[in-house]
Amino acid sequence: MAGIHFAFEDYKPLISLSIGIAQRLDESRAESFTLLYCDFGDIEKKVVENSLKSVLRTSDSIINYGSDYFFVLPYTDKYGADIVKKMFDTSFDKFLNAFMVSYPVDGETQEELTETLQNSASTFCKKDLSFLD
């Protein structure tokens, strides 16, 4: 298992693509994908890379900005994303600063999902994700 890594510049197009795929394939409008944010600060890059290989599926997408990582987890609700987050916690033997938003529950556009994630990360994780704008 391993997710596919995208450049940070691809964040907005990747979220928009994921929304487009969900709209095309998921008529029930269930939680079609979850965007999981994790702060991997203070964790060695090699350790992060090894954990990504063991935790993520080949269908998962990864974008990072320094130690801030964003995972697009298709056909995954918040419960499933929380399992992924706990697997990272276990892998690093520490509780990670993280938050998740799901489409369409937390936003129906890339802008809405990003704004919800930014506001929530600011409130609950004390992280400024304004670089996503």
Secondary structure, DSSP 8 states (H G I E B T S, - for coil): ---EEE-GGGHHHHHHHHHHHHHHH-TT----EEEEEEE-TTS-HHHHHHHHHHH--TT-EEEEETTEEEEEEET--HHHHHHHHHHHHHHHTS--EEEEEEETTT-SSHHHHHHHHHHHIIIII----GGG-
